[in-house]
Amino acid sequence: MEAALAAERARQDAMQSIQQQLSKPFSDFAETYESTLRSRQDAAALLSKDILVPGDCNIGGLESIAIAPDEFVQSNALNQGKIELENARTKYVDEGRTYDFKFSSDRPPSGTSEVVGLVERALQQIGSINAQYAVFCNDAEQRMQELQASSDATSMMRIAEGLQKKQTEAFNQVREAMLEMNSGVDAIDRHLVNWLAEPLRTAQARPN
């Protein structure tokens, strides 16, 4: 009976030690996580308003960025990392052993300014791509209107095909800009996640 009580006390002491060591780092991580997420969403919301041009000559799909800018920036590192970190903490707490966790710095790296810079560059690039497409589109529509009077269906079809090809090319350029941005964001966010993940991976158990 005494042995069982001693074991339970040891388990409770271990849980308390782990909670004390990890409480502030997890709180700091959550604070930084929310701050950097809010900053990139604010930047996307502000700049996405400028990517569209008046009229109908916008690249297909850009309206969704302007309507829902929060979904423009995606980070697998943050989304998956947050789940992995919570699972790791739960594992240590439930294990009932005492561990020592060593962190590389007192505060996690946010990388907020770098991420916002990537978002700004991507949206400026996308706005430029759309503006160039709009010039081509407006010119094509003008020529098609002029051809309607002559009923030159062959020429109109050729212009329409060229316009569709141009839109596909522009859409692919937009997608590449988004992929490049999100790849950069992911790399920056990985540093934030690793600040907390690395101590969890390398924690040393204290001798019983």
C-alpha positions as CSV (number, residue, x, y, z in Angstrom):
1,M,0.0,0.0,0.0
2,E,2.8,2.4,1.0
3,A,4.7,1.5,-2.2
4,A,1.6,2.3,-4.3
5,L,1.1,5.6,-2.5
6,A,4.7,6.5,-3.0
7,A,4.5,5.7,-6.7
8,E,1.4,7.8,-7.1
9,R,3.1,10.7,-5.3
10,A,6.1,10.4,-7.6
11,R,3.8,10.4,-10.6
12,Q,2.0,13.5,-9.4
13,D,5.3,15.2,-8.7
14,A,6.5,14.4,-12.2
15,M,3.3,15.7,-13.7
16,Q,3.6,19.0,-11.7
17,S,7.2,19.4,-12.7
18,I,6.4,19.0,-16.4
19,Q,3.5,21.3,-16.2
20,Q,5.6,24.0,-14.5
21,Q,8.4,23.6,-17.1
22,L,6.1,23.7,-20.1
23,S,3.4,26.1,-19.0
24,K,5.2,29.3,-19.9
25,P,6.8,28.0,-23.2
26,F,3.5,26.8,-24.4
27,S,1.8,30.1,-23.4
28,D,4.5,32.1,-25.2
29,F,4.2,29.9,-28.3
30,A,0.4,30.3,-28.3
31,E,0.7,34.1,-28.0
32,T,3.3,34.3,-30.8
33,Y,1.2,31.9,-32.9
34,E,-1.9,34.1,-32.6
35,S,0.1,37.3,-33.2
36,T,1.8,36.2,-36.3
37,L,-1.4,34.6,-37.7
38,R,-3.3,37.9,-37.1
39,S,-0.5,40.0,-38.7
40,R,-0.4,38.0,-41.9
41,Q,-4.2,37.9,-42.2
42,D,-4.4,41.7,-41.7
43,A,-1.8,42.2,-44.4
44,A,-3.6,39.9,-46.8
45,A,-7.0,41.6,-46.1
46,L,-5.5,45.0,-46.7
47,L,-3.5,44.3,-49.9
48,S,-6.0,41.8,-51.5
49,K,-8.3,44.7,-52.2
50,D,-5.9,46.1,-54.8
51,I,-5.4,43.0,-56.9
52,L,-8.6,43.3,-58.9
53,V,-9.3,45.7,-61.7
54,P,-12.7,47.4,-62.5
55,G,-14.8,45.4,-64.9
56,D,-14.9,41.8,-66.0
57,C,-11.3,41.3,-67.1
58,N,-9.9,39.7,-64.0
59,I,-8.2,36.3,-63.8
60,G,-10.7,33.6,-62.7
61,G,-10.4,32.8,-59.0
62,L,-8.9,36.1,-57.9
63,E,-12.3,37.2,-56.5
64,S,-12.1,34.5,-53.9
65,I,-8.8,35.9,-52.6
66,A,-10.4,39.4,-52.3
67,I,-13.5,38.0,-50.6
68,A,-11.7,35.6,-48.2
69,P,-8.1,36.8,-47.7
70,D,-7.8,34.8,-44.5
71,E,-7.5,31.7,-46.7
72,F,-4.8,33.1,-48.9
73,V,-1.9,32.3,-46.6
74,Q,-1.6,28.6,-45.7
75,S,0.9,27.1,-43.3
76,N,1.2,23.4,-42.9
77,A,4.0,23.9,-40.4
78,L,1.8,25.8,-38.0
79,N,-1.4,23.8,-38.5
80,Q,0.3,20.4,-38.1
81,G,2.9,21.6,-35.6
82,K,0.4,22.9,-33.1
83,I,-1.3,19.5,-33.0
84,E,2.0,17.6,-32.7
85,L,3.1,19.9,-29.8
86,E,-0.1,19.3,-27.9
87,N,0.2,15.6,-28.4
88,A,3.8,15.6,-27.2
89,R,2.9,17.5,-24.0
90,T,0.1,15.2,-23.2
91,K,2.4,12.2,-23.7
92,Y,4.9,13.5,-21.2
93,V,2.3,14.5,-18.6
94,D,0.6,11.1,-18.9
95,E,3.9,9.1,-18.7
96,G,4.4,10.0,-15.1
97,R,8.2,10.5,-15.3
98,T,10.2,13.7,-14.6
99,Y,11.9,15.3,-17.6
100,D,14.2,18.3,-18.1
101,F,13.4,20.5,-21.1
102,K,16.0,22.9,-22.4
103,F,15.0,25.8,-24.7
104,S,17.3,27.7,-27.1
105,S,16.0,31.1,-26.0
106,D,13.5,32.7,-23.6
107,R,11.0,33.7,-26.3
108,P,10.0,32.0,-29.5
109,P,11.0,33.5,-32.8
110,S,7.9,35.0,-34.5
111,G,9.2,35.8,-38.0
112,T,6.2,38.0,-38.4
113,S,7.9,40.8,-40.4
114,E,9.4,38.2,-42.8
115,V,6.0,36.5,-43.3
116,V,4.2,39.8,-43.9
117,G,6.9,40.7,-46.4
118,L,6.3,37.5,-48.3
119,V,2.5,38.2,-48.3
120,E,3.0,41.7,-49.6
121,R,5.4,40.7,-52.4
122,A,3.1,37.9,-53.5
123,L,0.0,40.1,-53.6
124,Q,1.8,42.8,-55.5
125,Q,3.1,40.2,-58.0
126,I,-0.5,38.8,-58.4
127,G,-1.9,42.3,-58.8
128,S,0.7,43.0,-61.6
129,I,-0.1,39.7,-63.3
130,N,-3.8,40.5,-63.2
131,A,-3.3,44.0,-64.5
132,Q,-1.3,42.7,-67.5
133,Y,-4.0,40.1,-68.2
134,A,-6.7,42.8,-68.0
135,V,-4.9,44.8,-70.7
136,F,-4.9,41.8,-73.0
137,C,-8.5,40.9,-72.1
138,N,-9.9,44.4,-72.7
139,D,-8.1,44.5,-76.1
140,A,-9.4,41.1,-77.0
141,E,-13.0,42.0,-76.1
142,Q,-12.8,45.2,-78.0
143,R,-11.6,43.4,-81.2
144,M,-14.4,40.8,-80.8
145,Q,-17.0,43.6,-80.6
146,E,-15.6,45.1,-83.8
147,L,-15.8,41.8,-85.5
148,Q,-19.4,41.2,-84.5
149,A,-20.6,43.6,-87.2
150,S,-18.8,41.6,-89.9
151,S,-19.9,38.3,-88.5
152,D,-16.4,37.0,-88.8
153,A,-16.9,33.9,-86.6
154,T,-13.5,32.4,-87.4
155,S,-11.6,35.4,-86.2
156,M,-13.8,35.8,-83.2
157,M,-13.2,32.2,-82.3
158,R,-9.4,32.7,-82.7
159,I,-9.4,35.7,-80.4
160,A,-11.5,33.8,-77.8
161,E,-9.1,30.9,-77.8
162,G,-6.2,33.3,-77.4
163,L,-7.9,34.9,-74.5
164,Q,-8.6,31.6,-72.8
165,K,-4.9,30.6,-73.3
166,K,-3.8,33.9,-71.8
167,Q,-6.0,33.4,-68.8
168,T,-4.7,29.9,-68.2
169,E,-1.1,31.2,-68.4
170,A,-1.9,34.1,-66.0
171,F,-3.7,31.7,-63.6
172,N,-0.7,29.4,-63.5
173,Q,1.5,32.4,-62.7
174,V,-0.7,33.4,-59.9
175,R,-0.6,29.8,-58.5
176,E,3.2,29.8,-58.7
177,A,3.3,33.1,-56.8
178,M,1.1,31.6,-54.1
179,L,3.1,28.4,-53.9
180,E,6.3,30.3,-53.6
181,M,4.9,32.5,-50.9
182,N,3.4,29.6,-48.8
183,S,6.6,27.7,-49.2
184,G,8.5,30.6,-47.7
185,V,5.9,31.1,-44.9
186,D,6.1,27.4,-44.1
187,A,9.9,27.6,-43.7
188,I,9.6,30.6,-41.4
189,D,6.9,29.0,-39.3
190,R,8.9,25.8,-38.9
191,H,11.4,27.8,-36.9
192,L,8.6,28.8,-34.5
193,V,7.4,25.3,-34.2
194,N,10.9,23.9,-33.7
195,W,11.6,26.3,-30.9
196,L,9.1,24.3,-28.9
197,A,9.3,20.9,-30.7
198,E,13.1,20.5,-30.3
199,P,13.1,20.6,-26.5
200,L,10.2,18.1,-26.5
201,R,12.2,15.8,-28.8
202,T,15.4,16.0,-26.8
203,A,14.1,16.0,-23.3
204,Q,16.1,14.0,-20.8
205,A,14.4,11.8,-18.2
206,R,15.7,12.3,-14.6
207,P,16.9,9.1,-12.9
208,N,14.4,7.5,-10.7
